[in-house]
Amino acid sequence: MVLSSDPSKVSSLLTRAAQLFRLSIPLAAMEIPVAATVAIDTILLGRLGASAVAAGGIGAAVFIFVASIGVSIISSVGHEAAYRAGKKDQSEMSGVLHGGVALACVLGVVAALVLAASGWLLRAFALGGSAGYDAAGYLYGVAPGLPFLLVAVCYRGVLSLQPNVKCLTGVAAATVAVKAALAGAGYAWLCRHGISATGALLLSGVTTTAAFVAMAAAAWITRRRSMRRSRPAASPVATVRDAQRIFRRGITIGLTAALQAGFFSLVALVCGTCSALDLAAHQVANQCTLLPLMLAFGMSQAAATLTSQALGAHSRRTALRIGWEAVCFGIAAMFAITVILLTLGHVAIAAILPTGTPDRDQVASLAWRLIVVGALCMAADGAQNVAMGALRGLDQGRLTIYSAVVGYWLIGIPLAWWLGVGCRMGATGVWIGVGAGLYTSAAMLLWFLYRATRQTVAEGRSERGPTTQANTARVPAALP
């Protein structure tokens, strides 16, 4: 991307940046409820001490691993809908929605069964009163909410193409409000009747399920209001066909998500191997850094949507330009978040671990060190997330699997284990290894995007002719 002093070009760039952020913010808001539910649970469990936070960390790691795979696959509903919108193919949009909802229900039931089985395994092999044993209650409580979460994600993909996409912010706010109200009321009730870590974790899971039910209901109501013009109902054959197409499109996204979620779940287990305090500090710092990253996740979804639309309109050069601009805007936003984290990190820790919490000083001190490490990795995490979205919009999602394998599993995990356990650096060493994996993954994804750009430019030159020149004249010439 070449900077220019031409006022018209600068104005055009600012307009595209505003368009990206207008779409990113509602999509980022829809990423918040999952992270917010875990954060609210962490705040409440923090009143019970490090062991309860550690148990919540184990339960949250398993839940996020399973949920992120399903959410990633269903997110391809938005990509498919955007591609058809770019082709001006509105005749089959109803099939995309119905096929997505059907697939969300099937995957949601499967994911719920997996969580229930995971809870049973934790109870079967963990000692009574241990963090793993207590975490099973959380998984039992949250499992029924997964089908509703995936249905809400399906509606998000379709609503992202509507002019009033900002309504998604209201859906997210309502979900978080329901979770906060139910969790606070339940916690107060448990305090009056005698609270235990097992009961608190079960309560956390049940209130999260209720929040996801509210999220799906709010998304359905918003969709009904936003799409007043009735569409013909899709036939069962068309619904199955579209569900299969969405699944094929989303399977590479799901595999990448599995590699990512498995990586971060294993990171939590490595921190637990170091000590319970390390795991508790990891959980606290993870909540402080995860919520700001929602903007990067939203920008990733926005980049995928906009590039899919451009690709559907047969304008690959425009799609690539959008992808590069999104990456640059994402890195700039993450630098701003880095400053905020380094400035307000202590405030966030104090909110999770108030004065009087058992082991507060040790956990808070270690959590601050982890926040510093995480803040220094924000730019890489933002770059890799947005680049993933751009590549998925360009229908090259398979490349994200390679970056996840190399960055996370061949570099991140071995280095995290060596520094954290082998060198006895604890959770700090683990997070340094995670940072190395993130930078590696970001570098690979940017290389893939650069290679796609070079190939497109070379193909344009080799195929240039009277017809090609006429077509490319309508495409903005500025490419990175």
Order of alpha helices (4+ residues) and beta strands (2+ residues): alpha-alpha-alpha-alpha-alpha-alpha-alpha-alpha-alpha-alpha-alpha-alpha-alpha-alpha-alpha-alpha-alpha
